[in-house]
């Protein structure tokens, strides 16, 4: 039986952008644009009357901006996906992170060159359509036959619909590495402040975000966390007490110089359509820390982190992933869970405690505070 189309309300004060978004969404057989609005006030009325399955929301609009409209819609509907249109600027990054904290589901960057309609449509098609489908539950993690066979042959569990957990490794952990995407800023804002100030291992993470966004995210998390949170910088030494976030548009990797481990960044090709990519970071972590690696995969679209987790498993490290119920999109953690590589599949609120318990192993004198 054919699924009903995803009904979308497009909100933007620019006629050209409304047309580009509407025309692009119309090319997908699973999506129907049921209305448009030029500002937040009109959007509220149309939202109540049309009852869309998803909303795309511009941030800067007259009469009522996108953030105020988001707040008003969230008062009466907590769950409908709302995707913000953001500009690739420091101001746009701040507004977007504000919107995510007020309940926006995700964001896409606004087409920079609306003079080229075809380029703008391609950008909307590649960025917006997959997010609408993922947030509306139309894309679920399913390993390809080749990957499914690969994991089954490796003894890590077949990639069927059931979640299988790997045997629990009880070895010592010397680094925590995290991968996250859609829903990540709010997930990190819940997880990272729960990690104790004296965590005896360094933390490195990839959150899929463009330039400006990652620095601002690090600054905001730093205000909430017991640990110091910074955007990754080349040459910085990895030590306990600091969480390093990969900078937007750069892969972050680790290098060993004598006994010191330092951060490096590069602009090598995208992996999984991402830069920074989780797989890139996880591979470099494994090369240095081997079985002493703890990998955590949180909410996110796609399967970035799956191959990185395979590397962690090959060197004997440990893997924990977020469960489906508490994930905004169960793509990244879902792929790892269904591969059978995760030792634990947990609600977000239980992951900090799990990290602490695993880091305690081999550190009998350490007490978290």
N, C-alpha and C positions, 0 to 999 in steps of 0.2 A: 504494500500500500504506500502510495506517495505521501511524503511528509507535507504538512502545510508550510507555506512560505513563511519566512521570517519577516514580520512586518516592522519597518524601520521609519522613524520620524527623524528628518534631517533639519537641524537648527543652525542657521548661519545668517549673518546680516548681509553678506556679500552675494549678490545674485549670481555672479560668475561661479563662485565656489559651490553654491547650492545646486546649480545646474551640473557642474562637473561631478559632484558626489552622486546626485540623483541618476544621471545618465550612466555612470559607472556601475552603480549598484544594480541598475536595471539589466545589465548584461549577464547577471548571475541568475540562473533559473530557480535558486532556492530563496531569493530575496525579493521583497516587494516594498518599494517606498510608498507609504500610505499617506504621507503628508510632509509639508515643509513649514518652517517658521523663521521669521526674520529677527526675532529677539526672544528673550526669556519669558516675557509675559505671554506672548502668543503661544510659545511652546507649552506653557503650563496648561492653557485651555485645550490645545490640540492633544496633549498627552491624556488629559481626562476624557476627552471625547473619543479619541481614536484607539486608545489602549494599545500602543505599539509593543512589540517584543523587545525592541532595542532603540536607543536614541543616540544620534551623533550630535555633539554639542560644541559649538564654537565658544571660546572663552570671552573675547572682547566684543560686546554688542551694545547698542544703545538701549535706553529704557530699563532693561534688566539684563545684566551680563550672565555668562554661562555658569559661573560659580553660584550666584544667587538662585538661578533657575534650578541648578542641581540640588541645592539645599531644599528648595520648595518641593521638588519632585520626591526627594528622599523622605520627606515628612509623611507622604502617603504611599510610597512604594519603595521598599528597601532593596528589592532584588532585581528589578529590571536593569539589564546592562546599559550603562551610560558611558559612551566613549568620547572623550574630550578631544577637540582639535587644538593642537598646541603649535606655537612658533618656536623655531630653533634659536632662541635667544635666552639670555639670563632671566629676563622678565617672564618670558614664556615658560621657562623651567620652574620658576617660583610659583606661577599661577597653576601649573599642572600638578605640582606636588601638593599645593593647597587643595586642589580639586580631588585628588586621590584620597587625601586625609578626610575630606567631607563626604566620601562615598562614591566617587567616580570609579568605574570598573577598570578602565584602562585609558590610553590616549594614543593618538597618532599625530605625527607632525604634519602640519599644513603644507600642501604643495607650494613650494617656494616660487615656482615659475608658472603662474596661471596663464601667462601669455602663450605658453605652449600647451594647448589643451590635451594633446595626446600624451605628453610626458606627465602632466598632472593626473590624467586618468589612470595611467599605468601605476603611478605611486599609490593612488587610492585603492586600485585593484589589488596591488601586492600587499599593502599594509592593512587596509581597513576591512576588506571582505573576510580574510582569515580570522580576524579578531571577532567580528560579528558572529561568525559561525561557531568559533570556540566558546565564546561567552554565552551563546544560546544553546550550547550542548549538542551542536551538530558535528563536532569532530572529537572522537574519542581515541585514546592511545591504542594502536594496533600494530604490533611488530610486523614488518614485512616478512614474507616466507623465508627469505635468505637469512635475516637476522634471527628469526624464530628458530630456524634449523641450527644456526651457529651457536646460539646460547644453549640449546638442547644438547648439542654434541659436546659442548664444553662442560657439561654437568651442572650448569647454572640454572636449569629450569627452562621449560619451553615457554614461548611467549604467547600463551593463550589468553583467555579472558580472566582466568583465575589468578589471584595474586599469590605467589609462592615466596617464602622468605628463605634466605640463605642461612647456613649454619653460623652461629654467632662467634665472631673472633674475639678473644679475650686479651689480645696483646696490648702493649703500651702505645699510646697516642702522643705524637709530638707536633701535630698540626691539624687545624680544623679548616676545611675548605668548603665553601658553600656556593651553590648555583641556584639562581632564581630569576624569574621574568615577570609575566603578567600577575598582578596582585602582590608583587614583591615589596614595594615600599611599605605597605601596611603590615605585611608578614614580618619583615625585618624589624619594624617598629615595635612589634610584639615580642619577637624572639630575642633580639640582641640585648635589650635592657635587662633581660632575665639571666644573662650570662654574668657570672661573678667577676668582681674587679680584679681578683688575683688569679684568674685563669692562667695556668702555667704554660700555655701553648699559644703561638701566634694564630691569627685568623686572617684568611684571605677569601675574597668572594667576588663573584661576577653577578651583577644585576644588569640585565639588558636595558641600557639607556644610552641616549646620545650625549655628546659633549654638553657642558653646562649642567645637565641634569645630575650626573654622578657626583660632581663636586658639591652641589647644593644638597643632594641626598646625604652625603657623608657629613656635612655640617649639621644637618637637622638631626641625624641619628646620634651624632656626638653629644648633642645637648641632652639626650635621653639616656645614654648608656653609661654604665660604670667604667667600661673600657673606652679608650680613645678611638675614634673612628676618623679615618682619613682617606682621601682619594690617593690611589697608588702613584708613586713617583719613582722614576728610574734611579737606581743607586741606593734607595732606602733599605736599611738593614731590617730583616725580619726578627722581631723579638716579642715575647709575651707582653700583653698589655695594650696591644694595638690591633684594630681591625682595618685591613686595607681593602678598599673597593676599587675594582678595575676602572680606569678612566674611560669615558665614552669615546668610541671610535678607535680605541687601542686594545689589542690583546695584552693581557698581563701574564708574565711568566716569571719563574723564579730561577736564580742562578746561584751556584755555590762557589764562593771565593775563599779558599782555605776552610776555616770552620764557620765562617759567616755565610748566611743565606740572604741574598739581596733581590730586590724587585727590578724587573726590566719590563719595558713596554715596546710594542712594535705594531706596525700597520701591515702585517702579512695579510694574505687574502682572507675574506670572510669565511667562517665555518658555520654551517647550519644557518646561513644567511645572517650571521651575527658577528659583530666586532665591538666589544669584547665577546669572546665565546667561552662557555664553561669548559668545553672539551679541551681547549688549549691550556687553560689554567690547570685543570686536573692532571693532564699529562705531565706538565712540568713539575707539579708537586710530587707526583709518583716517582719521577726520576731521582729526586733528592731524598724524600722521606720514606719511600717504599711502604712496607707493612705498617709503618707508624702513622699512616694517613687516615683521617676520618673525613669522609665526604658526606655532605648533606644536600639533598635536592629538595627545594621548596616549590611552591606553586609556579606555574608557567606554561606557556604554549610551546608546542613543538617537541623536539627530542634532543636539544642541546644538553649535554651532560651524560647521555646514554653511553657513548663511546668512552668518555672520560671515566665513568664509573666502571666500565669494563677494564680499563687500565688499573684502577684502584683494586679491583678484585684480583687481577692477575698478579699484582705485587703483594697480595695478602692483606690489604687494608680493609677498612670497615665502611659501611654505607647505611645511612638512615634517610628515609624520604617521608615527606608530608602525605597524609592520607587524602582521599578524594573529597570527603565531606568538608574539610576545612580549607581546601584549595579553591582559589577563584577559577583556575583552569587546571585540570589534572592531566596535563600533557607531559611536561618534563618529569615530574615524579611518577606519573602513571606508567610511562615507558620503562623506567627503571624497575618499578614494582613488578610489572608484568614480565620482565626479563628474568625475574627470580634472583636478582643480585642483591636486593635490599635485605638487610638483617632485621630491620624494624620498619614498619609503615605506621606512622603515628600522627595523631592530631597535633596541630601546630603548638598548642599550649603545653604539650608533653615533651617537645623536642629539646628545650634547654636543659631540662632535668636529665634526659638521656645523654646529652653531650657531657654533662658534668660527671655522670656515672662512668662513662667510658674513659674520660680523662683521668679519673681517680685511679684507674688500674695501674699498678706499679708505682703509685705515688702515695704511699701509706701515711706519710706525714702531712699531706696536703689536705686542708679543709677549706672549702669554698666560702668566700665572704663577699 
